């Protein structure tokens, strides 16, 4: 990719980021949701601990773990919704002739939204987690979580792009998204570390990208990392490559089908 081509996609990201800053209502909603969910679960885990029931980790660490996983997930913009609507309206067909890649442009737009959301939600996560626990994990752990969390959010955005492209064949991708969301909840360890799940779920999760997206980055705040930073970086690179290949293959099929059917 040349510098001129790259500049086009940077422009998509910049425009998307500007729009997100001018229309912050969705961001405010996600920030409010953050406050509610961390408040509820911090009270729940504290009550469970005081009742003498076993927990996977210290209640304070679990609050920070949840703050990290929710930050990663909520920062990723659900671009599959807009892609689905664009496909339904037929707008995508008209964009195929533009001198930019449709999928790359949509991904660049998603990254622009992510660049705006991630810092605000990250600060919200930190402030809320500290307010509810009066404790912070070691600085080293937080410095590891932030870059890996942002990379994981970017990969989630790419996966949303792949889900959106399925609308060419399915028309409505909501059922696919619901299944994907539930897999993130369980195999990704959204609410609780994977270690508390049955062994067969832990073994199944290894063959999916979900642990690398949520549980592994967030596990550094627990002090018992699911995988080393090197292994996590390798996994994110491999799954990013697999996602890029899948999206590229899907879009080539789309272009081929549209060409054969005359648009």
C-alpha positions as CSV (number, residue, x, y, z in Angstrom):
1,X,0.0,0.0,0.0
2,X,1.4,3.4,-1.1
3,X,1.5,6.5,1.1
4,X,-1.3,8.1,-1.0
5,X,-3.5,5.0,-0.6
6,X,-2.8,4.9,3.2
7,X,-3.7,8.6,3.4
8,X,-7.2,7.9,2.0
9,X,-7.9,5.4,4.8
10,X,-6.5,7.7,7.4
11,X,-9.0,10.3,6.1
12,X,-11.8,7.8,6.6
13,X,-10.6,7.2,10.2
14,X,-10.3,11.0,10.9
15,X,-13.8,11.7,9.5
16,X,-15.3,8.9,11.6
17,X,-13.6,10.1,14.7
18,X,-14.8,13.6,14.1
19,X,-18.4,12.4,13.7
20,X,-18.1,10.4,16.9
21,X,-16.9,13.4,18.9
22,X,-19.8,15.5,17.5
23,X,-22.4,12.9,18.3
24,X,-21.3,11.6,21.8
25,X,-24.7,10.2,23.0
26,X,-23.8,6.6,22.3
27,X,-20.5,7.0,24.1
28,X,-22.2,8.6,27.1
29,X,-24.6,5.6,27.2
30,X,-21.8,3.2,27.2
31,X,-20.0,5.1,30.0
32,X,-23.2,5.0,32.0
33,X,-23.6,1.3,31.4
34,X,-20.0,0.9,32.6
35,X,-20.8,2.6,35.9
36,X,-23.9,0.4,36.5
37,X,-22.4,-3.0,35.6
38,X,-19.2,-2.4,37.7
39,X,-21.3,-1.1,40.6
40,X,-23.6,-4.1,40.5
41,X,-20.9,-6.8,40.2
42,X,-18.6,-5.2,42.8
43,X,-21.4,-5.3,45.3
44,X,-22.2,-8.9,44.4
45,X,-18.7,-10.2,44.7
46,X,-18.2,-8.3,47.9
47,X,-21.3,-9.8,49.4
48,X,-20.3,-13.3,48.2
49,X,-16.9,-12.9,49.8
50,X,-18.3,-11.7,53.1
51,X,-20.7,-14.7,53.1
52,X,-17.7,-17.0,53.0
53,X,-18.4,-18.4,49.6
54,X,-15.5,-19.3,47.4
55,X,-14.5,-17.0,44.6
56,X,-12.1,-17.3,41.7
57,X,-10.0,-14.4,43.0
58,X,-10.0,-11.5,45.3
59,X,-13.2,-9.5,44.8
60,X,-11.2,-6.3,44.1
61,X,-9.2,-8.1,41.4
62,X,-12.4,-9.4,39.8
63,X,-13.8,-5.9,39.6
64,X,-10.7,-4.8,37.7
65,X,-10.8,-7.9,35.5
66,X,-14.4,-7.1,34.6
67,X,-13.5,-3.5,34.0
68,X,-10.8,-4.6,31.5
69,X,-13.0,-7.1,29.6
70,X,-15.9,-4.7,29.4
71,X,-13.5,-1.9,28.3
72,X,-12.2,-4.0,25.4
73,X,-15.6,-5.1,24.3
74,X,-17.5,-1.8,24.6
75,X,-14.7,0.1,22.9
76,X,-15.1,-1.9,19.7
77,X,-17.8,-0.2,17.5
78,X,-20.5,-2.6,16.2
79,X,-19.9,-1.7,12.5
80,X,-21.8,-4.8,11.3
81,X,-25.1,-2.9,11.9
82,X,-24.3,-0.1,9.4
83,X,-22.7,-2.6,6.9
84,X,-25.9,-4.7,7.0
85,X,-28.1,-1.7,6.4
86,X,-25.8,-0.5,3.5
87,X,-26.1,-3.9,1.9
88,X,-29.9,-3.9,2.3
89,X,-30.2,-0.5,0.6
90,X,-27.8,-1.5,-2.1
91,X,-25.3,1.3,-1.3
92,X,-22.4,-1.2,-1.3
93,X,-22.8,-1.8,-5.1
94,X,-22.3,1.8,-5.9
95,X,-19.2,2.0,-3.7
96,X,-17.5,-0.9,-5.4
97,X,-16.3,1.4,-8.2
98,X,-14.6,3.8,-5.9
99,X,-10.8,4.0,-5.9
100,X,-10.6,2.6,-2.4
101,X,-11.3,-0.9,-0.9
102,X,-14.8,-1.0,0.7
103,X,-13.7,-3.4,3.5
104,X,-10.5,-1.4,4.2
105,X,-12.5,1.9,4.3
106,X,-15.1,0.4,6.7
107,X,-12.4,-1.0,8.9
108,X,-10.7,2.4,8.9
109,X,-14.0,4.0,9.9
110,X,-14.2,1.5,12.7
111,X,-10.7,2.3,13.9
112,X,-11.7,6.0,14.0
113,X,-14.6,5.3,16.2
114,X,-12.4,3.0,18.4
115,X,-9.8,5.8,18.8
116,X,-12.4,8.0,20.3
117,X,-14.2,5.5,22.4
118,X,-11.3,3.6,23.9
119,X,-9.7,6.5,25.8
120,X,-13.0,7.7,27.3
121,X,-14.2,4.3,28.3
122,X,-10.7,3.4,29.6
123,X,-10.8,6.4,31.9
124,X,-14.3,5.5,33.0
125,X,-13.2,1.9,33.7
126,X,-10.2,3.1,35.8
127,X,-12.2,5.6,37.8
128,X,-15.1,3.3,38.4
129,X,-13.0,0.3,39.3
130,X,-10.9,2.4,41.7
131,X,-14.1,4.0,43.2
132,X,-15.6,0.7,43.9
133,X,-12.5,-1.1,45.2
134,X,-10.2,1.7,46.6
135,X,-7.4,-0.3,45.1
136,X,-5.4,-0.5,41.8
137,X,-3.5,-3.3,40.3
138,X,0.3,-2.9,39.8
139,X,1.2,-0.3,37.2
140,X,3.1,-2.9,35.2
141,X,-0.1,-4.9,34.8
142,X,-2.1,-1.9,33.6
143,X,0.6,-1.0,31.1
144,X,0.3,-4.4,29.6
145,X,-3.5,-4.4,29.5
146,X,-3.8,-1.1,27.7
147,X,-2.0,-1.9,24.4
148,X,-3.2,-5.5,24.3
149,X,-6.7,-4.4,25.1
150,X,-6.7,-1.8,22.3
151,X,-5.3,-4.4,19.8
152,X,-8.0,-6.8,20.9
153,X,-10.7,-4.2,20.3
154,X,-9.3,-3.5,16.9
155,X,-9.5,-7.3,16.1
156,X,-13.1,-7.4,17.5
157,X,-13.9,-4.5,15.1
158,X,-12.5,-6.6,12.2
159,X,-14.7,-9.5,13.3
160,X,-17.7,-7.2,13.3
161,X,-16.8,-6.4,9.7
162,X,-16.9,-10.0,8.8
163,X,-20.2,-10.5,10.5
164,X,-21.6,-7.5,8.6
165,X,-20.5,-9.0,5.2
166,X,-22.6,-12.1,5.9
167,X,-25.6,-9.9,5.2
168,X,-24.9,-10.4,1.5
169,X,-26.1,-14.0,2.0
170,X,-28.2,-13.9,5.1
171,X,-29.9,-10.4,4.9
172,X,-30.2,-10.4,8.7
173,X,-27.0,-11.0,10.7
174,X,-28.5,-10.5,14.1
175,X,-28.7,-14.3,14.9
176,X,-25.0,-14.6,14.0
177,X,-24.1,-11.7,16.2
178,X,-26.2,-13.2,19.1
179,X,-24.3,-16.5,18.9
180,X,-21.0,-14.6,18.6
181,X,-21.9,-12.6,21.7
182,X,-22.7,-15.7,23.8
183,X,-19.4,-17.3,22.7
184,X,-17.6,-14.1,23.8
185,X,-19.4,-14.4,27.2
186,X,-18.4,-18.0,27.8
187,X,-15.3,-18.8,25.8
188,X,-13.9,-15.2,26.2
189,X,-14.3,-15.1,29.9
190,X,-16.3,-11.8,29.8
191,X,-17.6,-11.8,33.4
192,X,-15.3,-14.3,35.1
193,X,-11.9,-15.8,34.4
194,X,-11.8,-18.9,32.3
195,X,-10.2,-20.8,35.1
196,X,-13.6,-21.1,36.9
197,X,-15.3,-22.8,33.9
198,X,-15.4,-26.6,33.4
199,X,-12.3,-28.0,31.8
200,X,-14.0,-28.9,28.6
201,X,-14.9,-25.3,28.1
202,X,-11.4,-24.2,28.7
203,X,-10.1,-26.8,26.2
204,X,-12.6,-25.7,23.6
205,X,-11.7,-22.0,24.1
206,X,-8.1,-22.7,23.1
207,X,-9.2,-23.3,19.5
208,X,-11.0,-20.0,19.3
209,X,-9.9,-16.3,19.3
210,X,-12.1,-15.4,22.2
211,X,-9.6,-16.0,25.1
212,X,-7.0,-13.8,23.4
213,X,-9.6,-11.0,22.9
214,X,-10.8,-10.7,26.5
215,X,-9.6,-13.2,29.2
216,X,-5.9,-13.1,28.3
217,X,-5.4,-9.3,28.3
218,X,-7.6,-8.8,31.4
219,X,-5.9,-11.7,33.3
220,X,-2.8,-9.6,33.9
221,X,-4.7,-7.5,36.5
222,X,-5.4,-10.8,38.4
223,X,-1.7,-11.5,38.8
224,X,-2.2,-15.0,37.3
225,X,-1.8,-14.3,33.6
226,X,-3.6,-16.7,31.2
227,X,-0.7,-16.5,28.8
228,X,2.6,-14.5,28.6
229,X,2.7,-11.2,26.7
230,X,4.7,-12.9,23.9
231,X,2.2,-15.7,23.5
232,X,-0.7,-13.2,23.5
233,X,0.9,-11.0,20.9
234,X,1.5,-14.1,18.7
235,X,-2.1,-15.2,19.1
236,X,-3.5,-11.8,18.2
237,X,-1.3,-11.6,15.1
238,X,-2.3,-15.1,14.0
239,X,-6.0,-14.4,14.5
240,X,-5.7,-11.0,12.9
241,X,-4.2,-12.7,9.8
242,X,-6.9,-15.3,9.8
243,X,-9.6,-12.6,10.1
244,X,-8.0,-10.6,7.3
245,X,-7.9,-13.7,5.0
246,X,-11.6,-14.5,5.8
247,X,-12.8,-11.0,5.2
248,X,-10.8,-10.8,1.9
249,X,-12.2,-14.1,0.7
250,X,-15.7,-13.2,1.6
251,X,-15.5,-9.8,-0.2
252,X,-14.1,-11.4,-3.3
253,X,-17.0,-13.8,-3.3
254,X,-19.3,-10.8,-2.9
255,X,-17.8,-8.9,-5.8
256,X,-17.9,-12.0,-8.0
257,X,-21.6,-12.6,-7.2
258,X,-22.5,-9.0,-7.9
259,X,-20.6,-9.0,-11.2
260,X,-22.2,-12.3,-12.3
261,X,-25.7,-11.1,-11.4
262,X,-25.1,-7.7,-13.0
263,X,-25.2,-5.7,-9.7
